Amino acid sequence: MGKIAIIGGTGMTGKCVVELALQKGLNVRLLYRTEETVPESFKGKVDLVKGDATKLEDVKNVLEGVDAVCVTLGTRNKLEPTTEMSTGTKNIIDAMKELNIKRFSIIMSSFLFMNPEQVPKMFHNINEDHLRMLDLTKNSGLDYIAILPPHIADEPSGEVTILHDSSPGRAVSKYDLAKFIVDSLDQPEHYGKVCGIAKKAPA
């Protein structure tokens, strides 16, 4: 794996994914909407492609020639009803199939491990779109890694626990999450799996 595309790479987690990928020596192509969201530190190091994940042609432009894709789409704390993330996910999957790209990692939320009635009401709209994302991902026929983190904390890296089909805790460092988003692309044991990740509980 030499070149990856990152969709959603200007948010809190996405920026960490870009930085981690660069540290690993990968070539990074980043889809961005507006110039002001792109950190100065990315310029000259990242192949920047202006566009919108809700537009299929823009997604095709950013995926052309890459080996794998990291998807960190979010709403920047907006909680109203949305289909932007699931629309973006559908476009990414469709473009990957057209361009014969097989591997992608994608983050949603550990709320998907819960019964819908247990999810706090304020997050119902986002959770519904995450559910649409998960359904699209599971039915994609691609080598996906669906990552469902709990609270993403702005704290230093540490040890983590990773489980399939359940959440191992209530928080994870944004740096540890970013590392798994990138590293899992080369870890076949996680392909086709729904992964929970959280910082390791003290012994």
DAGILIN-V438476 format. One record per residue. RES is the residue in three letters. PSI is psi as a letter, one per 20 degrees, with the letter a starting at -180 (NA if undefined). NEAR is the number of other C-alpha atoms within 10 Angstrom. D_FIRST is the distance of its C-alpha to the first C-alpha in Angstrom with 1 decimal. Layout:
res & psi & near & d_first
RES & PSI & NEAR & D_FIRST
RES & PSI & NEAR & D_FIRST
This chain:
res & psi & near & d_first
MET & o & 10 & 0.0
GLY & h & 12 & 3.8
LYS & p & 16 & 6.1
ILE & q & 26 & 7.6
ALA & q & 28 & 11.3
ILE & p & 28 & 13.7
ILE & o & 28 & 17.0
GLY & k & 26 & 19.8
GLY & j & 25 & 18.5
THR & j & 25 & 22.0
GLY & a & 17 & 23.6
MET & g & 18 & 24.1
THR & g & 24 & 21.1
GLY & h & 24 & 18.9
LYS & g & 21 & 19.7
CYS & h & 20 & 18.7
VAL & g & 29 & 15.3
VAL & g & 30 & 14.9
GLU & g & 20 & 16.3
LEU & g & 20 & 14.2
ALA & g & 22 & 10.9
LEU & g & 15 & 12.7
GLN & h & 9 & 14.0
LYS & i & 13 & 10.7
GLY & j & 10 & 10.2
LEU & q & 17 & 7.7
ASN & p & 18 & 9.3
VAL & p & 22 & 11.1
ARG & p & 24 & 13.2
LEU & p & 25 & 16.1
LEU & p & 24 & 18.8
TYR & q & 22 & 22.2
ARG & g & 15 & 25.7
THR & q & 11 & 27.9
GLU & h & 10 & 27.7
GLU & i & 9 & 29.5
THR & i & 11 & 26.8
VAL & o & 18 & 24.2
PRO & q & 10 & 24.5
GLU & h & 10 & 25.6
SER & i & 9 & 23.0
PHE & h & 17 & 20.2
LYS & p & 10 & 22.0
GLY & i & 8 & 20.8
LYS & h & 14 & 17.5
VAL & q & 17 & 16.1
ASP & o & 14 & 16.2
LEU & p & 18 & 19.0
VAL & o & 17 & 20.0
LYS & p & 15 & 23.3
GLY & a & 18 & 24.0
ASP & p & 18 & 24.6
ALA & i & 26 & 22.7
THR & i & 18 & 26.0
LYS & o & 13 & 25.9
LEU & g & 18 & 23.8
GLU & h & 14 & 23.8
ASP & g & 19 & 22.4
VAL & g & 26 & 19.6
LYS & g & 18 & 18.8
ASN & g & 14 & 19.0
VAL & h & 26 & 16.3
LEU & i & 26 & 13.9
GLU & o & 17 & 14.4
GLY & j & 15 & 11.5
VAL & r & 19 & 8.7
ASP & h & 19 & 5.8
ALA & r & 22 & 7.3
VAL & p & 28 & 10.5
CYS & p & 27 & 12.5
VAL & o & 23 & 16.2
THR & l & 25 & 18.8
LEU & q & 23 & 21.8
GLY & a & 21 & 25.2
THR & j & 13 & 28.8
ARG & l & 8 & 29.5
ASN & j & 7 & 32.2
LYS & p & 11 & 34.0
LEU & j & 13 & 35.4
GLU & r & 11 & 37.1
PRO & q & 13 & 36.2
THR & q & 16 & 33.0
THR & j & 16 & 30.8
GLU & g & 17 & 28.4
MET & g & 23 & 25.6
SER & h & 23 & 26.0
THR & g & 18 & 26.4
GLY & g & 22 & 23.2
THR & g & 26 & 21.5
LYS & g & 20 & 23.1
ASN & g & 20 & 22.0
ILE & g & 26 & 18.3
ILE & g & 24 & 18.6
ASP & g & 16 & 20.7
ALA & h & 21 & 18.5
MET & g & 24 & 15.4
LYS & g & 14 & 17.6
GLU & h & 11 & 19.0
LEU & j & 14 & 15.8
ASN & l & 14 & 14.4
ILE & p & 19 & 11.4
LYS & h & 16 & 11.6
ARG & p & 21 & 10.1
PHE & q & 27 & 11.7
SER & q & 25 & 13.5
ILE & p & 23 & 16.9
ILE & q & 24 & 19.8
MET & d & 23 & 23.5
SER & q & 20 & 26.4
SER & i & 25 & 27.9
PHE & h & 21 & 31.0
LEU & i & 20 & 29.6
PHE & i & 14 & 30.4
MET & q & 11 & 34.0
ASN & p & 8 & 36.8
PRO & h & 13 & 37.1
GLU & i & 8 & 40.6
GLN & i & 9 & 39.3
VAL & p & 15 & 37.1
PRO & p & 10 & 39.0
LYS & h & 10 & 40.6
MET & i & 10 & 39.1
PHE & j & 14 & 35.6
HIS & g & 18 & 36.5
ASN & g & 15 & 35.4
ILE & g & 23 & 31.9
ASN & h & 23 & 31.7
GLU & h & 17 & 32.7
ASP & h & 19 & 29.9
HIS & h & 25 & 27.4
LEU & g & 16 & 28.9
ARG & h & 17 & 28.4
MET & g & 23 & 24.7
LEU & g & 23 & 24.4
ASP & g & 12 & 26.3
LEU & g & 16 & 24.1
THR & g & 25 & 20.9
LYS & h & 16 & 22.6
ASN & j & 11 & 23.8
SER & h & 17 & 20.7
GLY & j & 12 & 19.9
LEU & r & 18 & 16.1
ASP & n & 20 & 13.9
TYR & q & 26 & 15.1
ILE & o & 27 & 15.6
ALA & o & 28 & 18.8
ILE & p & 29 & 19.7
LEU & n & 26 & 23.4
PRO & q & 26 & 24.2
PRO & b & 21 & 27.9
HIS & p & 15 & 29.2
ILE & o & 18 & 26.6
ALA & q & 18 & 28.3
ASP & m & 12 & 28.2
GLU & r & 11 & 28.5
PRO & q & 10 & 26.9
SER & q & 15 & 24.1
GLY & a & 12 & 25.4
GLU & q & 12 & 24.9
VAL & q & 18 & 23.9
THR & p & 14 & 24.7
ILE & p & 19 & 22.5
LEU & q & 15 & 24.3
HIS & p & 15 & 23.8
ASP & j & 16 & 26.4
SER & r & 16 & 28.2
SER & p & 25 & 28.2
PRO & j & 22 & 28.7
GLY & a & 19 & 30.3
ARG & i & 15 & 31.4
ALA & q & 18 & 29.2
VAL & q & 26 & 25.8
SER & q & 24 & 24.8
LYS & h & 22 & 22.7
TYR & g & 23 & 20.6
ASP & h & 24 & 20.1
LEU & g & 26 & 19.3
ALA & g & 23 & 16.7
LYS & g & 19 & 15.1
PHE & h & 19 & 15.0
ILE & g & 27 & 13.8
VAL & g & 24 & 10.5
ASP & h & 14 & 10.5
SER & h & 20 & 11.6
LEU & h & 23 & 8.5
ASP & k & 12 & 7.8
GLN & n & 11 & 11.6
PRO & h & 13 & 13.1
GLU & i & 10 & 16.5
HIS & i & 20 & 16.2
TYR & p & 19 & 15.2
GLY & j & 19 & 18.3
LYS & q & 17 & 19.9
VAL & o & 23 & 21.8
CYS & p & 21 & 21.2
GLY & q & 22 & 23.8
ILE & q & 26 & 23.1
ALA & q & 25 & 25.8
LYS & q & 21 & 26.9
LYS & p & 15 & 28.4
ALA & q & 11 & 32.2
PRO & q & 5 & 34.4
ALA & NA & 3 & 35.7
